[in-house]
Amino acid sequence: MIFSEAFERLAQLGRSTVALVPGLAVALLLFGLGLLIARGVRAAVRRAAALRDASPGSAAVLGRIAGGATILVAFLVAASVAFPSVSAADLFNLLGIGGVAIGFAFRDVLQNLLAGILILLTRPFVIGDQIRAGSYEGTVEDVWVRATVLRTYDNERVLIPNATLFVDKITVITAHEKRRLSFPLTIGNGDDIRTARRVVTEALARTDGVLSDPPPEALVTGLGAAGVDMVARFWIDPPRRREAVDALDGAIMSVKEALTEAGIDLPYPTSQVLFHDQTEETDGDRTRQREGWPAGRDPPKSRWQVDERQGEDKHPIP
């Protein structure tokens, strides 16, 4: 009796297995077709990313991600064909629960991954651009899935998380062909502003690297403690760091030499200290005391009175 029941169960298992063979065969064919499709998708995504100026490494990563997603879909389809009792909804529910668990475990990694993909797709900057992110500034060497590689002007490598670049503010210095630079200067209060403006703009126009269109400018920004505050502005092309440093160096030197040759003063902040011995009869009277200024034609008398008859100094009563 026991052996007969065992043989019956084995027979049922065999019949069930035989019944699953056609579905497994079709599932394997579908999965194989999915692998071929995944290879095509991976190659297409890599080619598209390369056309959008993505680095070879970034294009390969995007291709692998797209290929992996295609393989996952092919596996779900094959599993639903091979095991009809398991519906696609069950598989997607299981995948959703697993995805939530993985998302909580690798939240930062996935956040940087998605930010890197969005950066590669939206292209706020490209490889070779010079950007400023927070306290870091340099040239973008590569965009990885997790971070962006930045080479500073001191030849240091900085890895900035993609999520930080995607959320925070960044400045793309080389986004446009031209860049405007400026530096402040101060002329004396007795100098003619129009003459100083002409001297500054002509000196800038003669400087190497300074564009004539748009033309250089010299604008008055205020009346400072040392004189008339101005700002010199000019444009350069290309807008990269090396050209900006050279142009700014030449512009400041040319303007300084031109203003000195034209006799225009370049003052620096000074302080005037007035000494007062506080011995005059008007001291203490805020309406009459001089606060150290010249006495004028009618100087106040001193508090010290000399008694010529006795030949002694007489101190006034305070």
C-alpha positions in Angstrom: 0.0 0.0 0.0 2.7 2.5 1.0 4.8 1.7 -2.1 1.8 2.1 -4.4 1.0 5.5 -3.0 4.7 6.5 -3.4 4.7 5.4 -7.0 1.5 7.2 -7.7 2.9 10.4 -6.4 6.1 10.0 -8.4 3.9 9.4 -11.5 1.9 12.5 -10.8 5.2 14.5 -10.4 6.4 13.1 -13.7 3.2 14.0 -15.5 3.4 17.5 -14.0 7.0 17.9 -15.1 6.2 16.7 -18.6 3.3 19.2 -18.6 5.7 22.0 -17.7 8.3 21.1 -20.4 6.5 23.0 -23.2 6.1 26.0 -21.1 9.7 25.9 -19.9 10.9 25.5 -23.5 8.9 28.6 -24.6 10.1 30.5 -21.5 13.7 29.7 -22.4 13.2 30.8 -25.9 11.6 34.0 -24.7 14.4 34.6 -22.2 17.0 34.0 -24.9 15.2 36.5 -27.2 15.2 38.9 -24.3 19.0 38.5 -23.9 19.4 39.4 -27.6 17.1 42.4 -27.3 19.1 43.5 -24.2 22.3 43.4 -26.1 20.8 45.6 -28.8 19.3 48.0 -26.2 22.7 48.2 -24.5 24.5 49.0 -27.7 21.8 51.6 -28.7 22.0 53.4 -25.4 25.8 53.5 -25.4 25.7 55.0 -28.9 23.1 57.5 -28.0 25.0 58.5 -24.9 28.2 58.9 -26.9 26.4 61.2 -29.3 25.4 63.4 -26.4 29.1 63.9 -25.5 29.1 61.5 -22.6 32.4 59.8 -21.6 33.0 56.2 -22.7 32.7 55.0 -19.1 29.4 56.8 -18.5 28.0 55.6 -21.8 29.0 52.0 -20.9 27.3 52.4 -17.5 24.1 53.7 -19.0 24.1 50.8 -21.5 24.5 48.2 -18.8 21.7 49.8 -16.8 19.3 49.7 -19.8 20.4 46.2 -20.7 19.8 45.0 -17.1 16.3 46.5 -17.1 15.5 44.7 -20.4 16.8 41.4 -19.0 14.7 41.8 -15.9 11.6 42.3 -18.0 12.4 39.3 -20.1 12.9 37.2 -17.0 9.5 38.2 -15.6 7.8 37.4 -18.9 9.5 34.0 -19.2 8.7 33.1 -15.6 5.0 33.9 -16.1 5.0 31.6 -19.2 6.9 28.8 -17.5 4.7 28.8 -14.4 1.2 29.7 -15.3 0.0 29.5 -11.7 2.3 32.5 -10.9 0.8 35.6 -12.4 2.7 38.6 -13.6 1.0 40.7 -10.9 2.5 38.4 -8.2 6.0 38.8 -9.7 5.7 42.5 -9.9 4.5 42.7 -6.3 7.5 40.6 -5.2 9.7 42.8 -7.2 8.2 45.9 -5.6 8.7 44.6 -2.1 12.3 43.7 -2.9 12.8 47.1 -4.5 11.6 48.9 -1.4 13.9 46.9 0.8 16.9 47.6 -1.5 15.9 51.2 -1.7 16.1 51.7 2.0 19.4 49.8 2.3 21.1 51.7 -0.5 19.3 55.0 -0.5 22.3 57.2 -0.9 23.8 55.0 -3.6 20.5 54.9 -5.6 20.1 58.7 -5.1 23.5 59.4 -6.6 22.8 56.8 -9.4 19.6 58.5 -10.4 21.1 61.9 -10.2 24.0 60.7 -12.4 21.6 59.4 -15.0 19.7 62.7 -15.0 22.9 64.7 -15.3 24.0 62.6 -18.3 20.5 63.0 -19.9 19.9 66.7 -19.2 23.5 67.8 -19.6 23.7 70.9 -17.4 27.5 70.6 -18.1 29.6 68.4 -20.3 33.0 66.8 -20.1 35.6 69.6 -20.3 33.5 72.3 -18.8 34.8 74.4 -15.9 32.3 74.6 -13.0 32.1 75.9 -9.5 30.3 73.8 -6.9 30.4 75.1 -3.4 34.0 75.8 -2.5 35.3 73.7 -5.4 36.1 74.9 -8.8 37.8 73.1 -11.7 37.4 71.2 -14.9 35.0 68.3 -15.3 37.0 65.2 -16.2 34.3 62.5 -16.1 30.7 61.9 -14.9 30.4 58.5 -13.1 27.2 56.9 -11.9 28.0 57.8 -8.3 30.0 61.0 -8.6 31.4 63.6 -10.9 35.2 63.9 -11.2 36.5 67.4 -10.9 40.1 68.5 -11.5 40.9 71.7 -9.6 43.3 74.3 -10.9 45.9 73.1 -8.5 45.7 69.7 -10.2 43.8 68.0 -7.4 41.0 65.4 -8.1 37.7 66.0 -6.3 34.8 63.6 -6.4 31.5 65.4 -5.9 28.4 63.2 -5.3 26.0 63.5 -8.2 23.0 64.1 -5.9 24.8 67.2 -4.6 25.4 68.6 -8.1 21.8 67.9 -9.1 20.2 69.5 -6.1 22.6 72.4 -5.1 23.5 75.4 -7.1 26.4 75.2 -9.5 28.1 77.7 -11.8 29.1 76.6 -15.3 31.9 79.0 -16.0 32.4 77.9 -19.6 28.7 77.7 -20.6 29.0 80.6 -23.0 31.7 81.6 -25.4 32.4 85.0 -23.8 33.0 85.9 -20.1 33.1 89.3 -18.4 35.8 90.2 -15.9 36.0 93.2 -13.6 38.3 94.8 -11.0 37.7 97.8 -8.7 39.9 101.0 -8.6 39.8 104.4 -6.9 40.8 107.8 -8.2 41.4 111.0 -6.3 38.5 113.3 -5.5 40.3 116.1 -7.4 40.7 114.1 -10.6 38.4 114.4 -13.5 36.1 111.4 -13.8 35.6 111.6 -17.6 39.4 111.8 -18.2 39.9 108.8 -15.9 37.2 106.8 -17.6 38.7 107.5 -21.0 42.2 106.5 -19.8 40.9 103.3 -18.3 38.9 102.2 -21.4 41.8 103.0 -23.8 44.2 101.0 -21.6 41.9 98.0 -21.6 41.4 98.2 -25.3 45.2 97.9 -25.8 45.5 94.8 -23.5 46.0 91.4 -25.0 43.0 89.1 -24.6 40.4 91.9 -24.1 37.7 91.9 -26.7 36.7 95.1 -28.5 33.1 93.9 -28.8 31.5 94.3 -26.3 33.7 97.3 -25.6 35.5 97.8 -22.2 33.8 100.0 -19.6 34.7 102.1 -16.6 31.8 102.8 -14.3 31.6 105.0 -11.1 30.3 102.9 -8.2 30.4 105.4 -5.3 32.2 108.0 -3.3 34.5 106.1 -1.0 36.6 107.1 2.0 39.7 107.6 -0.1 38.3 109.0 -3.3 35.9 108.1 -6.2 35.3 104.3 -6.5 35.1 102.9 -10.0 35.0 99.4 -11.6 36.7 98.4 -14.8 34.8 95.7 -16.8 35.9 93.9 -20.0 35.1 90.7 -21.9 37.3 87.8 -22.9 37.1 84.8 -25.2 37.5 81.9 -24.4 36.2 82.0 -20.9 38.5 79.5 -19.4 40.5 80.0 -16.2 43.9 80.3 -17.8 42.8 83.0 -20.2 40.9 84.8 -17.4 44.0 85.0 -15.1 46.2 86.2 -17.9 43.7 88.8 -19.1 43.0 90.2 -15.6 46.8 90.4 -14.9 47.4 92.4 -18.1 44.4 94.6 -17.7 45.3 95.7 -14.1 48.9 96.4 -15.1 47.9 98.4 -18.2 45.3 100.5 -16.3 47.7 101.3 -13.5 50.5 102.4 -15.8 48.1 104.5 -17.9 46.5 106.3 -14.9 50.0 107.0 -13.5 51.2 108.3 -16.8 48.1 110.6 -17.1 48.8 112.0 -13.6 45.6 110.6 -12.1 45.9 109.8 -8.4 45.3 106.3 -7.1 44.8 107.0 -3.4 44.6 104.5 -0.6 42.6 104.9 2.6 44.2 107.3 5.0 43.3 108.5 8.5 43.8 112.0 9.9 44.6 112.3 13.6 44.1 115.7 15.3 45.8 116.3 18.6 44.3 118.8 21.1 45.6 119.6 24.5 42.1 120.6 25.9 43.4 123.7 27.6 41.3 126.4 25.8 38.6 128.3 27.6 36.0 127.0 25.1 36.8 123.3 25.8 33.8 121.6 27.3 31.4 123.9 25.5 30.1 121.8 22.5 28.9 124.9 20.7 32.3 126.6 20.8 35.1 124.1 21.1 37.3 123.5 18.1 38.0 119.7 18.2 41.5 120.3 16.9 40.8 122.4 13.9 42.7 125.7 13.2 41.9 128.5 15.5 41.2 131.1 12.8 41.4 134.9 13.2 40.0 135.1 16.7 41.6 132.2 18.6 40.2 131.3 22.0 42.3 132.2 25.1 44.1 129.6 27.1 43.0 128.5 30.5 46.4 129.1 31.8 46.7 132.6 33.0 50.1 134.1 33.9 50.3 136.5 36.7 53.0 138.8 35.5 53.1 140.6 38.8 53.9 137.5 40.8 55.6 135.6 38.0 53.7 132.5 38.8 51.3 130.3 36.9 47.7 130.5 38.0 45.5 127.5 37.4 41.8 128.2 36.8 39.3 126.4 38.9 37.7 123.7 36.7 
